[in-house]
Amino acid sequence: MSHRRRLVAFVVAAGVTGGTAPWLAAATPLTLDPEIVTATRIPQPHEHLASTVRVLDETALLAAPTATLDGALRAIPGFSLFRRSDSFTANPTAQGVSLRGLGPSGASRSLVLLDGVPLNDPFGGWVAWTKVPRENLRRIEVVPGGGASAWGNSALGGVVQVLNSADDTRTTRATATVGDFGTRGFEFSHTQPGDKATLDLAASTFATDGFSLVAPERRGPIDIAAWSRHRWLTARWRQPLGNALDFSASFRGYDEKRGNGTPYQHNGTREKFGSVAFNGRPADGFAWNAVAYVQDQSFASTFSGVNATRTAETPASDQFDVPAVAAGAAWSGSWRHAGGAHTSAGIDARRVRGETREYFTFAAGNFTRLRVAGGEQQTGGLFVLHDRPLDPTFRTTLGARLDRWSDTDGHRRESDRATGVFSRNDRYADREGTSFSPSAGVVWRPNAAWLVRANTQEAYRRPTLNELYRPFRVGANVTEANADLRTERVTSGELGAEWTVRAPTPSLTLGATAFWNDLRDAVGNVTLARGPGTFPIVGVLAAGGIGRQRLNLDRSRTQGLELSATWTATADLSLNAAALLNDATVRRASVAPALVGNQVAQVPRRSATLGATWRAPAQVTFTPRLRWIGRQFEDDENTLRLGEAVVVDLGVTRPLTPHVTIFLTAENLGNARIETGRSADGIVNTGTPRLILGGLRGRW
């Protein structure tokens, strides 16, 4: 019997015996939490918020039929990474978040937070999803197209916040996973309350032998499985300091290594992170919180070019060290006024310093040149948000944020390794600026069934150090950096309505939201030349190679319609569906007029999900999910098309005892071809094939 058949048989056989585990009873995968903290930085009932919020709670995250946390978030059609691949195999530099098609680049145009602290990479802006615990989360809140007035830089496309569990009782959790492609993992957490304080400990280790990223028809001897390994350890100390003040201190250590599909290409990340936080409740109607953190990270990655027959590779660069340090602090306070009004205000600052150190130009068996490039970036701002009811059915929100940013010490030095002679020694002028981010919204509830929202906001994003200073080569393709990139700005708006029929069972909720984003000076990888030959800016290109540079596109527009439905048919059966119709096009591009009218790369026009939760007899719970991803383009010129895909996932759980549950996850059950990349020479990369994982999950 094959490994996969043994695994399926094991899970199915276990489904005929065992007790109940009420803490793991599955619910509708996409739900709204009663109070949301991400939209305004203070807890608010979701019916008071003028912006759309999607929430995955603990139950939904555990039941999601996927191997990764970002895969669980794909239950929201507007959520994606830069490419269709997920963090199971994707290079970390391609794990930036896009919400509603606003932000498809390696650098995330959406801010991702873990308990209020940015997860976005200090140097490149992408997100290392494997840092985040999967088994010990309270919920994830997603605010597409909102939150900029509260959070500032990088919240241009929206905000995603991951919130850890905060048990007050002695609790131990453990999950063991094994499955296809040599995948194995173990995650553990323990909460130990004391007389005056509580200690939280958590650890995880994960490894997979992976699968080849190149489609079978072009796969060659040089193509090997894209493996990965990661581990992390976290500790948190929580302690009250009197009756009105709570203190916590956190530490995280993280180590990840990945193979990227050929023998030479691999990457690795290491991080040490620490933070302290205070939560104060000094008086009725007023509360405040403060946090300070520091992150010390290193990254390394290698790149190569592969010959036409895919029998050999030639090293292209060795990014042997990317040290980056981020430090930040924030304070926010909230006031509850008479009549149901709220005000929140605060101030925050973040400083990032990073540098890439890499070898390039491979000749006679060695790299002959050294590049050192990077700089420092600082952002800081203050905000105020106020919402109040105007009558029992109508509520309004106003917000404003003022930020000051600066880019300093920008540099790029290139030298001959043998002689030390510089071929390039650039020092870039310091730059600074101010950004104003206003917002306004209304909420109208004419009766118990209807809820109508409308909001608009301005937001900004400074290009990352990686975009400003680091060029890179992937195979025969070259992308040049640009230290003169301007600040991205967006004007966003949305109008949405929800209609709910509430009853114990059945109940039905239907929702529709129209959205519009006018993005100015968007940073894009713009095609300048095609090889073979030597060209200005991008240099030498081999045959089939493409030369690009990061440039600001004057204006692009992303607009569309988001639809959702949730039906609870019985206490044991619920269905949910969502669809996104998205038109993201370039409206004006003085640097490349031919791009006007083109679809923005990596944004499908249509996508949808359909899911269900069914508690079957014998205490077996099924959570199937179907995802449809429409066609999209790999490149800015819309010449490289990625085909549509229909992906079927299935989760199965069965309690064995009151504390232990067995689970099975079948991802891409139909083994659909998910095209994640396409090059000009016809090489197609593909995403996760059929992946079956199973394991045990316990809580005591």
Buried (B, 14 or more C-beta within 10 A) or exposed (E): EEEBEEBBEEBBEBBEEBEEBEBBBBBBBBBBBEEBBBBBBBEBEBBBBBBBBBBBBBBBBBBBBBBBBBBBBBBBBBBBBBBBBBBBBBBBBBBBBBBBBBBBBBBBBBBBBBBBBBBBBBBBBBBBBBBBBBBBBBBBBBBBBBBBBBBBBBBBBBBBBBBBBBBEEEBBBBBBBBBBBEBBBBBBBBBBBEEEEBBBBBBBBBBBBBBBBBBEEBBBEBBBBBBBBBBBBBBBBBBEEEEEBBBBEBEBBBBBBBBBBBEBBBBBBBBEBBBBBBBBBEEEEEBBBBBBBBBBBBBBBBBBBBEEEBEEBEBBBBBBEBBBBBBBBBBBBBBBEEEEBBBBBBBBBBBBBBBBBBBBBBEEEEBBBBBBBBBBBBBBBBBBBBBBBEEEEEBBBBBBBBBBBBBBEBBBBBBEBEEEEEEEEEEBEEBEEEBEBBBBBBBBBEEEEEBBBBBBBBBBBBBBBBBBBBBBBBBBBBBBBBBEBBBBBBEBBBBBBBEBEEEEEEBBBBBBBBBBBBBBBBBBBBBBBBBEBEBEEBBEBEEBBBBBBBBBBBBBBBBBBBBBBBBBBEEBBBBBBBBBBBBBBBBEBEEBEEBBEBBBBBBBBBBBBBBBBBBEEEBBBBBBBBBBBBBBBBBBBBEBBBEBBEBBBBBBBBBBEBBBBBBBBBBBBEEBBBBBBBBBBEBBBBBBBBBBBBBBBBBE
